[in-house]
Amino acid sequence: MDRLANAIAARRDSLIDLTQDLIRIPTLNPPGRQYHEICAYLDGRLSGRGFACELLRARGTPGDSEEFPRWNLIARHKGARAGDCVHFNSHHDVVEVGHGWTRDPFGAALEGDRIYGRGSCDMKGGLAASIIAAEAFVDCFPDHAGTIEISATADEESGGFGGVAWLAEQGHYAHVDHVIIPEPLHKDRICLGHRGVWWAEIETQGRIAHGSMPFLGDCAVRHMGAVLDEMEATLWPLLAGKHTEMPVIPEGARSSTLNINAIHGGAAEPPAGFTGLPAPCVPDRCRITIDRRFLIEEDLAEVKAEVTALLEKVRARRPSFRYEIRDLFEVIPSMTDRDAPVVRSTAAAIARVLGREAGYVVSPGTYDQKHIDRIGKLKNCIAYGPGVLDLAHQPDEWIGVQDMLDSARVMALVLDDLLNRPA
Ligand SMILES: [Zn+2]
């Protein structure tokens, strides 16, 4: 115990340097920049510390091209004896910078206990903490049992299809026993899973005509207005009344939710700088994209049926109403059992390092656990890592050095428990 704690504390500077180096490689997604650079950097570091590294390109997955290839890295440390395989998975991509920064988003400035930069919190700080944990553990126990794996994967921010989903399809999780995803859920909380997702496009259809004689056409935007009215009157109240036993944070997400991500109707927006006037037409198409988040107590078929029933209700009132509905994306909710080995081990380590009970949470949105669960068929998976979730995707995003050190100690203790002291 003391040896591991000392080994982590001794790596403070190394942890800071590593985190800064990772932030300074701007792996922006979209479009997917510098994925090879970050994988090569990690290969250089981990190969030098006894890990066998593989760089794997997810050819043909969404976004993969010669200009923006989807590269992933898996680093593996095999112990001296047979045992379990513990896998740390971090995504290496970051979202766009956005406005409002007061620091260089890729400067990785260290100010007091904080390192600032895009991706610091989500999730290069977590990746760095897991690497320091694994390096410290291997140093203390060179003849450990089992295998430690660290993966840095592409495209989590855009669905993970060129990252964890592809690795799972290729069988890279077949031999894995425990997975920790160091997403920024906070150093004293274990994230067991996430709600479900259904994205769909609803199109209302009408007939185009001259705008001065709208009675000769059929306005698709007015049809959509009727759909939205019906949602206000019946669907949102219905969803707000559905509560889950999942410990979702923030608490507002313990109900079903539905967002309208976009609405488009009639003529396309003119290009920026265009000075002409629009032409008068009755819109014959109107589309919304809905983002429905559902609970483990709900069934996806029922979730879809609610929306279809609503559209049919509108149709009964509007003789010319026609619609189409198109599925875009769906994810089944995932929740790991609190008695799963990786959960129990992490909870014990949190209690030991931080002197308090671990909190259990579920994420309102999805992350790569969905692919490990559904494609990799592995239920023994959690998200656990340093950082404040609310800072993700924000300007002046930062990660705390002490938080990274504490969660690295937790991760190293989990390795000790699962590899050196199997049940
Ligand atoms: Zn993330």
Residues whose N, C-alpha, C, O or C-beta is under 5 A from the ligand:
A	BS01	ZN	D122 M123 E183
